Amino acid sequence: MNWLRYYPYILAGAMTLALGLGVLVRRRRKTPEERERQRRQYINTYGRITIGTVVDVRDIGEAPQGSTQLLIYRYDVSGVSYEAAQDVTYLRHQVDLHSCRLGLPASIKYDPQNPGNSIVVAEGWTGLRS
């Protein structure tokens, strides 16, 4: 029965540990923009290149954070056709969507482990041709 007198100390220690872990987890949570930047960086570093076609460029306006610019493209990997869209809002300095010609070839980088995960534009690289 001596262990019962240590019960409040054990409970306080467990609560402190849980609170500390909660703060650590919340502090390390990444924003969606940071996760997207890391995805682009990974594909830019480890991805393979294939030829694709820009299908459409959309400017979705009136969002709470401002307008969103999407680049829609199509490409083939190992006989499988993929159609994807990339949000290029944060890469506006590298892409001029108004002068982007639709239907012309573009270089697409894709993840060899998951070919549906792809990009056309990343920091320091662009697959758009002029």
N, C-alpha and C positions, 0 to 999 in steps of 0.2 A: 504494500500500500504506500510505500515511500515515493513511488513514481508519480503519484497523483499531485504531489506538491510541485512538480516540475511542469505540469500540464500548461499553465499560463505562459511559461517561458517558451515552450515548444510551439504553442499556438502563435505567439507573437513573432517568433522566428520564421515560421512558415508563412505568415501573412506578409512579413517584410520581404521575404524571398519572392513571393508571388507578385507583390507590387513592383519590385525591382525588375523582374522579368517582363512584366507588362509594359513598363516604361521603356525598357530596352527594345522590345519588339515594336512598339509604336514609333520610336525614334528612327528605327531602321527601315520603316515602310517606305517604299519607293513610290514616287508619283507616276501616273500613266505616261507622262512625257519622258521621264527618266527611263522607264522600262522600254519604251519605243526606241529611244536613242541607243540603249544597250543592244536591242535586237538588231537595229541597223548596223551597229558596229560589229556584232558577231558575224552577220551575213557578209558584210564587206570584207572581213578578215578571212573567213573560212569558206565562203560560198564559191560556187562554180558559176560560170557565165554561159548563158545561152542566148539565142536570138529570139526576140519577141516583137510585138506590135503594140503601139499605143492605140487604144480603142477610143477613149474619150477623156476629156478633161472637164471636171465639174467644180464649180465654185458654189458651195452651199453657204449662202449668206444668212444673216440674222440669227446666228447662234449667240448664246450669252457671252462667250469669250471673243466673239468676232467671227469672221467668215472662215470656213474650212475649205481647203483646196484638195481635191482628190484627183489622182492620176490613175486611170483605169487602163489596164494592159492585159495582153494575152500572150502566152508562151507555151511551148511543148517541151516535155522532158520524158525521154524513153517511151515515146508514143502516146503519152497522156497529155491532154490539153488542160491548161490551167488558165483561169481568168481571175485576176486579183486587182485590188485597188490599194494605193498607198497614199496616206495622208502626208502631203508635202507642205503643209502650212508652216512648219518650223524651218523649212529649207527654202523659203522664198528667195533668198539671196542667191541660190544656185540654179533655180528653175524659173524661167519666164514662160508661164503656162499659156499666155496669150499668143506667143509666137511658136508654140509647140505644134508641129504639124501632125495631124492625126493620120494613121494608116502607114506611117513610115517605120522602118525597123528601129528597134532599140535594143541595147544590151540589158539583159536581166540577170541579176545575181540571185541565186537560190541556194537554200540549205540542202546539201546532198542527202542528209538524213530525213528531211521533210521538204520535198520539192514544192509544196504549197506555200511555204514560208519564203517570200522573195521580196526584192526591192529593185527599184529603178534608179533611185537617187539616195545617196548617203553623204555624210560629211566627208569631203575630199574625193568623192567619186560620183560620176553621173553616167548613166547609160543612154541618155538622150542624145540623139545625133542632130546636128544642125543642117 
